[in-house]
Amino acid sequence: NPSILLSAALVNMGGSEARPPPNQEALQEERVSTRRLPFSTDGAPPPDVVRVSGVEVEPVLSSSSLTPPSAPLLSRLVNWQAFIQKHLRPAARFPVLRSPHSWYETWDAKIGLDALLHNLDKGLPELSASPAANGFVYTLDRVYVEAQRQSGERRANLRILCFTKLRWLDILFLQVRETPDGEGAVRCTCSVRYFSTGLFPLATPGAPLLNSLLFLAPFAHNGLPSSKTLPDIRGAMQCTVEVTGSSGLLI
């Protein structure tokens, strides 16, 4: 029989009986089940499990999600007015009037000057981007380093801008003096002057002018430097820092 001979030949050649065409829905479900979705790039973390066509898919880290988070962006209005107000400092010009919204501390940091500057330069942006900042933005605005040739002592003057969540501008002046620790190491003694610069936040149009006109208006910082901003900055230094003195009167 020719049909029997043809079937036998197909078996000898490694063939098999004809199968029905594959189910397209099953193939699509199989492809979807092995698909791995990256994290979203809109800044919001995706859920732990993503559902696609009724199939649970585990998300994986993409290259964009490995980048560190960025700090909250300051608006152009805030940046422009901060440039003016950090030089004017209307609420900090007169000694007696600035005391209610000023703060003074002394620190003893077990770290060298170079390491301290490096840690602040790296740590302040990371602090601003972390949830612990709660919307505050810290910027290392100015660094001036000098060395005494006779004594070999090194000093630095730093200015740190502290933008609150509502964009009031506070300024921290940090005077650092590096001294030998007696055991071949060095440590830094820091004098901290912290004060608010104005009654109105920088999100208010014309804030530097308004703050200059109302420099006599009394206001207080409500314990912000001792409870929030200065502890945050000490944490950004990434070293052991001991507060050796503090005062609310800044003459």
C-alpha positions as CSV (number, residue, x, y, z in Angstrom):
1,N,0.0,0.0,0.0
2,P,1.6,3.3,-1.0
3,S,0.3,5.2,2.1
4,I,1.8,2.6,4.4
5,L,5.2,2.8,2.7
6,L,5.1,6.6,3.0
7,S,4.4,6.5,6.7
8,A,7.2,4.0,7.3
9,A,9.6,6.3,5.4
10,L,8.7,9.3,7.5
11,V,9.3,7.3,10.7
12,N,12.7,6.1,9.5
13,M,13.6,9.7,8.7
14,G,12.9,10.9,12.2
15,G,9.6,12.4,11.5
16,S,6.5,12.0,13.6
17,E,2.8,12.3,13.3
18,A,1.5,15.7,12.4
19,R,0.5,17.8,15.4
20,P,-2.1,20.4,15.6
21,P,-0.9,24.1,15.5
22,P,0.1,25.4,18.9
23,N,-2.3,27.5,20.9
24,Q,-1.5,31.2,20.4
25,E,-2.9,32.2,23.8
26,A,-0.7,29.7,25.6
27,L,2.4,31.0,23.8
28,Q,1.5,34.6,24.7
29,E,1.0,33.6,28.3
30,E,4.3,31.8,28.3
31,R,6.1,34.9,26.9
32,V,4.4,37.2,29.4
33,S,5.2,35.0,32.4
34,T,9.0,35.2,31.7
35,R,9.0,39.0,31.1
36,R,10.8,41.1,33.7
37,L,9.8,44.7,34.0
38,P,12.2,47.5,35.1
39,F,11.4,50.0,37.8
40,S,9.5,53.1,36.6
41,T,11.4,56.2,35.8
42,D,8.9,58.7,36.9
43,G,10.4,58.9,40.4
44,A,7.7,56.7,42.1
45,P,8.7,53.2,43.1
46,P,6.7,50.4,41.4
47,P,4.8,47.8,43.4
48,D,6.6,44.7,44.5
49,V,4.6,42.6,42.0
50,V,3.3,43.8,38.6
51,R,0.4,42.2,36.9
52,V,0.4,41.9,33.1
53,S,-2.5,40.1,31.5
54,G,-3.3,38.3,34.8
55,V,0.3,37.0,35.2
56,E,2.5,38.1,38.2
57,V,5.8,39.5,37.1
58,E,8.7,40.3,39.4
59,P,10.3,43.8,38.8
60,V,14.0,44.1,38.5
61,L,16.4,47.0,39.0
62,S,17.3,48.9,35.9
63,S,20.4,51.0,35.4
64,S,18.4,54.2,36.0
65,S,17.2,53.0,39.4
66,L,20.8,52.5,40.6
67,T,21.6,56.3,40.5
68,P,21.3,58.1,43.8
69,P,18.2,60.2,44.4
70,S,18.5,63.9,43.7
71,A,17.8,66.7,46.1
72,P,14.6,68.8,45.8
73,L,15.1,71.4,43.2
74,L,15.0,75.1,44.2
75,S,13.0,77.3,41.9
76,R,14.6,80.1,40.0
77,L,12.9,82.6,42.1
78,V,14.3,81.1,45.3
79,N,17.8,80.8,43.8
80,W,17.8,84.4,42.6
81,Q,16.5,85.8,45.8
82,A,18.9,83.6,47.9
83,F,21.9,85.1,46.0
84,I,20.7,88.6,47.2
85,Q,19.6,87.7,50.7
86,K,22.7,85.7,51.6
87,H,24.7,89.0,51.2
88,L,22.2,91.4,52.7
89,R,21.2,89.2,55.7
90,P,18.7,91.9,56.9
91,A,17.6,90.1,60.0
92,A,21.1,89.4,61.2
93,R,22.7,92.9,60.9
94,F,22.0,94.2,64.3
95,P,23.3,92.4,67.4
96,V,20.4,92.8,69.8
97,L,17.7,92.3,67.2
98,R,19.1,89.0,65.8
99,S,19.4,87.2,69.1
100,P,15.8,85.7,69.1
101,H,16.5,83.9,65.8
102,S,20.2,83.1,66.2
103,W,22.1,80.2,67.7
104,Y,25.7,79.6,68.6
105,E,27.5,76.3,69.3
106,T,31.0,74.9,69.6
107,W,31.9,71.4,68.3
108,D,34.8,69.0,68.8
109,A,35.1,66.8,65.7
110,K,37.5,63.8,65.6
111,I,38.4,64.2,62.0
112,G,41.0,66.1,59.9
113,L,40.2,69.2,58.0
114,D,40.5,67.7,54.5
115,A,38.3,64.8,55.4
116,L,35.7,67.1,57.0
117,L,35.5,69.2,53.9
118,H,35.2,66.1,51.7
119,N,32.5,64.6,53.8
120,L,30.4,67.8,53.9
121,D,30.8,68.3,50.1
122,K,29.5,64.7,49.6
123,G,27.2,64.4,52.6
124,L,25.1,67.6,52.3
125,P,23.6,66.7,48.8
126,E,22.9,63.2,50.1
127,L,21.3,64.6,53.2
128,S,19.1,66.9,51.1
129,A,18.0,64.0,48.9
130,S,17.2,61.7,51.9
131,P,13.8,61.4,53.5
132,A,15.4,62.5,56.8
133,A,15.8,66.1,55.4
134,N,12.0,66.4,55.1
135,G,12.2,68.9,52.3
136,F,15.1,70.9,53.7
137,V,17.9,71.7,51.3
138,Y,21.5,72.2,52.5
139,T,24.2,73.8,50.3
140,L,27.9,74.2,50.9
141,D,28.1,77.8,49.5
142,R,31.6,78.9,50.3
143,V,34.9,77.4,51.6
144,Y,38.0,79.4,52.5
145,V,41.1,77.5,53.8
146,E,44.2,79.1,55.2
147,A,47.4,77.8,56.8
148,Q,49.6,79.5,59.5
149,R,53.2,79.1,58.4
150,Q,54.7,79.6,61.8
151,S,52.5,77.3,63.8
152,G,51.5,74.9,61.0
153,E,47.9,75.3,62.0
154,R,45.2,75.1,59.4
155,R,41.9,76.9,59.4
156,A,38.8,77.1,57.2
157,N,35.7,79.3,57.0
158,L,32.6,77.7,55.6
159,R,29.2,79.1,54.7
160,I,26.3,76.6,54.5
161,L,22.9,77.7,53.2
162,C,19.9,76.0,54.9
163,F,16.6,76.2,53.0
164,T,13.7,75.1,55.1
165,K,10.7,73.2,53.7
166,L,8.9,76.5,53.1
167,R,12.1,78.1,51.7
168,W,13.1,80.4,54.6
169,L,16.8,80.9,54.3
170,D,19.0,80.3,57.3
171,I,22.8,80.6,57.2
172,L,25.4,78.7,59.1
173,F,29.0,80.1,59.4
174,L,31.4,77.4,60.4
175,Q,34.9,78.3,61.6
176,V,37.1,75.3,61.7
177,R,40.6,75.0,63.3
178,E,42.6,71.8,62.8
179,T,44.8,70.9,65.8
180,P,47.0,67.9,66.6
181,D,45.3,65.2,68.7
182,G,48.5,64.2,70.6
183,E,48.6,60.7,69.2
184,G,49.7,61.4,65.6
185,A,46.1,62.2,64.6
186,V,44.3,65.5,64.2
187,R,41.0,66.9,65.2
188,C,38.9,70.0,64.4
189,T,37.5,72.5,66.7
190,C,34.4,74.2,65.2
191,S,32.7,77.5,66.1
192,V,29.1,77.6,64.7
193,R,27.1,80.8,64.1
194,Y,23.6,80.1,62.9
195,F,20.9,82.7,62.2
196,S,17.8,83.3,60.1
197,T,18.1,86.0,57.4
198,G,14.6,87.3,57.1
199,L,10.9,87.3,58.1
200,F,9.6,86.2,54.7
201,P,10.5,83.0,52.9
202,L,12.3,83.2,49.6
203,A,9.2,81.7,47.8
204,T,7.6,85.1,48.3
205,P,8.3,87.5,45.4
206,G,10.4,90.4,46.5
207,A,11.4,88.7,49.8
208,P,14.8,90.4,50.1
209,L,13.2,93.8,49.8
210,L,10.4,93.0,52.2
211,N,12.9,91.5,54.7
212,S,15.1,94.6,54.5
213,L,12.1,96.9,55.2
214,L,10.9,94.8,58.1
215,F,14.3,94.0,59.7
216,L,13.0,95.3,63.0
217,A,10.1,92.8,63.1
218,P,10.7,90.3,65.9
219,F,10.5,86.6,65.2
220,A,12.1,83.4,66.5
221,H,13.4,80.2,65.0
222,N,11.4,78.0,67.4
223,G,14.3,75.8,68.3
224,L,15.0,74.8,64.7
225,P,18.8,74.8,64.8
226,S,19.2,72.8,67.9
227,S,16.5,70.2,67.0
228,K,16.8,69.9,63.2
229,T,19.3,71.7,61.1
230,L,22.5,71.5,63.2
231,P,22.0,67.8,64.0
232,D,21.5,67.1,60.3
233,I,24.7,68.9,59.4
234,R,26.7,67.1,62.1
235,G,25.4,63.8,60.7
236,A,26.6,64.9,57.2
237,M,30.1,65.3,58.6
238,Q,30.2,61.5,59.0
239,C,32.4,61.5,62.1
240,T,32.2,61.7,65.9
241,V,31.1,65.3,66.8
242,E,30.7,66.4,70.4
243,V,28.8,69.6,71.2
244,T,30.9,71.3,73.8
245,G,28.8,74.5,74.1
246,S,25.7,76.2,72.9
247,S,23.9,79.5,73.4
248,G,20.9,81.2,72.1
249,L,22.5,84.6,72.4
250,L,24.6,85.7,69.4
251,I,26.0,89.1,70.0
